[in-house]
Amino acid sequence: MSFRILSQDCRISNESYLTDLNNNDLIVGPSGAGKTRGYVLPNILQCSESLIVADTKNTLRAETEAVLRQNGYKIYSLDLCGGPSSGYDPLDYIRLDPRTERYNEQDIMAVAAALVPIESPQEPFWEFSARIYLESIIGYVLECLPEEEHTMDMVVRLSRELGTGRLAKLMDGLALLDPDSFAVRRYTICRDGERADKTNACVLMFLAEKLAPLDYEGARAMFHNPEKIPMARLGREKTAVFLGVSDTDRSMDRLANLFYAQALHVLCDEADRSPSRRLNVPVRFILDDFAANAFIPDFDKILSVIRSRNISASVILQSISQLEGMYGHAAAMTILNNCDHCLYLGGQDVETARYMGVKANRSVGTMLSMPLDSAWLFASGEPARLTKKFDLRSHQRYCELSQVGGRCTEYEEIEQKEACYACCL
């Protein structure tokens, strides 16, 4: 039976069918509160699940790779900060219907929606227009180009032909051959807008800005790298994917969000094809700095249906208001309510303290003045309790971390194992 670590004296079984709880965790605390050392690293070291980890400082893989490999994991890295990366191309996950020999239109629209999200709800015209152009280009690449050119790199290249007249001629030729083409139908919607030169120029500039982060050498290398991340394999054998995202440069966030969304859909499909309707190997998404760099479309809805499929998420935030700012109040509350375990590490955000104070039946002042080594633990069906943050040094695999470098003495190893055993009781 596998467990995950929430605090020094609390380990929770991952067998959701025994606990009657989902395995989604909500971790809330400001920078320096111990989210990484008290929750992320200890649960990676448990080596009990496949993992997709948001590595916001590009350090987690370096620290844990050796431990994971020793415990049978295959390691992949999707580095969106410009470093060496495993292969990933969003077009690889657009399904082809073998009966109609047409690509799934919803998958194409989902890719375009993730890359061109609606960021101006009061005036969504520009986003919608740019999105439709992108859908038509993705459709053309998949319908008309050879399979080896089914890449986001080719989508970006073709997008440069918008406004030159060359792409319009390609679409006209396709319309003659296949009037029911998805690419043609979407491009036709944009045709009338092309007559308004200034408006159309603004739309094209808007699309160019959205695709600019994908038009550099590092992104092209990732799209063409033959060593692709096998998303479905995470549910079959122990695998860890480290998603390197910058905590200062937000330009690649949309591609990260698309990766999360596609991974969730692929793993849900993998589970649904299994006789048991669940993954053979459980998969956990560790979403650090979630509300700052991750906007996963329909995440509030997805979070409520993944438990039965053996998929779970660790949503790590700095404050509740941060989540509301990204997802809106209703969706944020749904996300919070779909995490059966919550660990509050303290902080000075008054709204978060008020929310946690209501859950703990304590005053805002009490929550704001928590001891630095303490945390409030909330579990569905149980009273809230004040506990101690987990001490990473007490984990039985602590000495195997690269930052420690095997420098622990024999006495220290015994001491750590005894402390780790004690916190399991």
Long-range contacts (C-beta under 8 A, 24 or more apart in sequence): 2-46, 2-48, 2-49, 2-282, 3-46, 3-48, 3-424, 4-43, 4-46, 4-48, 5-39, 5-42, 5-43, 5-46, 5-390, 5-395, 5-423, 6-39, 6-341, 6-343, 6-377, 6-387, 6-390, 7-38, 7-343, 7-375, 7-377, 7-387, 7-388, 7-389, 7-390, 8-387, 8-388, 8-389, 8-390, 8-391, 8-394, 8-423, 9-387, 9-388, 9-423, 10-377, 10-387, 10-423, 11-423, 11-424, 12-341, 12-379, 14-48, 14-49, 14-282, 14-312, 16-307, 21-340, 21-341, 21-379, 21-380, 21-381, 22-307, 22-312, 22-338, 22-339, 22-340, 23-282, 23-284, 23-307, 23-312, 23-340, 24-303, 24-307, 24-312, 24-313, 24-314, 24-315, 24-338, 24-339, 24-340, 24-341, 25-312, 25-313, 25-314, 25-315, 25-339, 25-341, 25-342, 25-343, 26-315, 26-317, 26-336, 26-339, 26-341, 26-342, 26-343, 27-314, 27-315, 27-316, 27-317, 27-342, 27-343, 27-345, 28-316, 28-317, 28-318, 28-319, 28-320, 28-342, 28-343, 28-344, 28-345, 28-347, 28-352, 28-356, 29-318, 29-343, 29-344, 29-345, 29-346, 29-347, 29-375, 30-318, 30-319, 30-345, 30-346, 30-347, 30-348, 30-349, 31-318, 33-345, 33-346, 33-347, 34-345, 34-389, 34-390, 35-288, 35-316, 35-345, 36-60, 36-288, 37-392, 38-345, 38-375, 38-389, 38-390, 38-391, 38-392, 39-314, 39-316, 39-343, 39-390, 40-286, 40-288, 40-314, 40-316, 41-392, 41-395, 41-401, 42-390, 42-392, 42-395, 43-284, 43-286, 43-314, 44-68, 44-240, 44-286, 45-395, 45-397, 45-398, 45-400, 45-401, 47-71, 47-72, 47-73, 47-238, 47-397, 48-282, 49-238, 49-281, 49-282, 49-283, 49-284, 49-312, 50-234, 50-235, 50-237, 50-238, 50-239, 50-240, 50-281, 50-282, 50-283, 50-284, 51-239, 51-240, 51-241, 51-283, 51-284, 51-286, 52-234, 52-240, 52-241, 52-243, 52-260, 52-263, 52-283, 52-284, 52-285, 52-286, 53-240, 53-241, 53-242, 53-243, 53-286, 53-288, 54-243, 54-245, 54-256, 54-286, 54-287, 54-288, 54-289, 54-290, 54-293, 54-294, 55-242, 55-243, 55-244, 55-245, 55-288, 56-245, 56-246, 56-247, 56-288, 56-289, 56-293, 57-247, 58-83, 58-244, 60-242, 61-242, 61-244, 62-402, 63-401, 63-402, 63-403, 64-240, 64-401, 64-402, 65-402, 66-400, 66-402, 67-397, 67-400, 67-401, 68-240, 70-400, 71-238, 72-237, 72-238, 73-238, 73-239, 73-240, 74-233, 74-237, 74-238, 74-239, 74-240, 75-239, 75-240, 75-242, 76-229, 76-239, 76-240, 76-241, 76-242, 77-241, 77-242, 77-244, 78-222, 78-229, 78-241, 78-242, 78-243, 78-244, 78-259, 79-244, 80-243, 80-244, 80-245, 80-246, 80-252, 80-255, 80-256, 81-244, 81-245, 81-246, 81-249, 81-252, 82-218, 83-218, 83-244, 85-218, 85-221, 85-222, 85-225, 85-244, 86-222, 86-225, 86-227, 86-228, 86-229, 86-241, 87-222, 87-223, 87-224, 87-225, 87-226, 87-227, 87-228, 87-229, 88-222, 88-223, 88-225, 88-228, 88-229, 88-259, 89-150, 89-151, 89-152, 89-222, 89-223, 89-224, 89-228, 90-114, 90-152, 90-255, 90-258, 90-259, 90-262, 91-138, 91-141, 91-142, 91-150, 91-151, 91-152, 91-155, 92-150, 92-228, 93-231, 93-262, 93-265, 93-266, 94-138, 94-142, 102-143, 102-182, 103-139, 103-142, 103-143, 103-182, 105-139, 105-182, 108-135, 108-138, 108-139, 108-142, 108-182, 109-135, 110-261, 110-265, 110-297, 111-138, 111-258, 112-138, 113-297, 114-254, 114-257, 114-258, 114-261, 114-297, 115-210, 115-211, 115-214, 115-254, 115-255, 115-258, 116-207, 116-210, 117-254, 117-257, 117-295, 117-297, 126-202, 126-203, 126-206, 127-206, 129-190, 129-193, 129-203, 129-206, 130-203, 130-204, 130-206, 130-207, 130-210, 132-186, 132-189, 132-190, 133-159, 133-162, 133-186, 133-187, 133-190, 133-203, 133-204, 133-207, 134-159, 134-207, 134-210, 134-211, 135-182, 135-186, 136-171, 136-182, 136-183, 136-184, 136-186, 136-187, 136-190, 137-162, 137-167, 137-183, 138-183, 139-181, 139-182, 139-183, 139-186, 140-167, 140-170, 140-171, 140-174, 140-183, 140-187, 143-174, 143-178, 143-181, 143-182, 143-183, 144-170, 144-174, 144-183, 151-223, 151-224, 152-214, 152-219, 152-223, 153-214, 153-219, 153-220, 153-223, 153-224, 155-211, 156-211, 156-214, 156-215, 159-207, 159-208, 159-211, 162-204, 162-207, 163-200, 163-201, 163-204, 168-194, 210-254, 212-251, 213-251, 213-252, 213-254, 213-255, 214-255, 219-255, 231-262, 231-263, 231-266, 231-267, 232-266, 232-267, 232-269, 232-270, 234-263, 234-267, 234-279, 234-281, 234-283, 235-267, 235-270, 235-271, 235-279, 235-280, 235-281, 235-283, 235-310, 236-270, 236-279, 236-280, 236-281, 237-281, 238-281, 239-281, 245-293, 247-289, 247-292, 247-293, 250-293, 253-293, 253-294, 253-295, 256-293, 256-294, 257-294, 257-295, 257-296, 257-297, 260-285, 260-287, 260-294, 260-296, 261-296, 261-297, 264-296, 264-302, 264-306, 264-311, 267-309, 267-311, 268-302, 268-305, 268-306, 268-309, 268-311, 271-309, 271-310, 271-311, 272-309, 277-308, 277-309, 278-308, 278-309, 278-310, 279-309, 279-310, 279-311, 280-310, 281-310, 282-310, 282-311, 282-312, 283-310, 283-311, 283-312, 284-311, 284-312, 284-313, 284-314, 285-311, 285-312, 285-313, 285-314, 286-314, 286-316, 287-313, 287-314, 287-315, 287-316, 288-316, 289-316, 289-318, 290-315, 290-316, 290-317, 290-323, 291-317, 291-318, 291-322, 291-323, 291-325, 291-326, 291-327, 292-318, 292-322, 292-326, 295-326, 295-327, 299-327, 299-331, 299-335, 300-327, 300-331, 300-332, 300-334, 300-335, 300-338, 301-334, 303-334, 303-335, 303-338, 303-339, 304-334, 304-338, 313-339, 315-339, 318-347, 318-349, 319-347, 319-349, 319-351, 319-352, 320-349, 320-351, 320-352, 320-355, 321-349, 321-351, 321-352, 340-379, 340-380, 341-377, 341-378, 341-379, 341-380, 342-377, 342-378, 342-379, 343-375, 343-376, 343-377, 343-378, 344-375, 344-376, 344-377, 344-378, 345-375, 345-389, 346-370, 346-372, 346-374, 346-375, 359-384, 360-384, 390-423, 391-419, 393-419, 394-419, 394-420, 394-423, 395-420, 396-420, 396-421
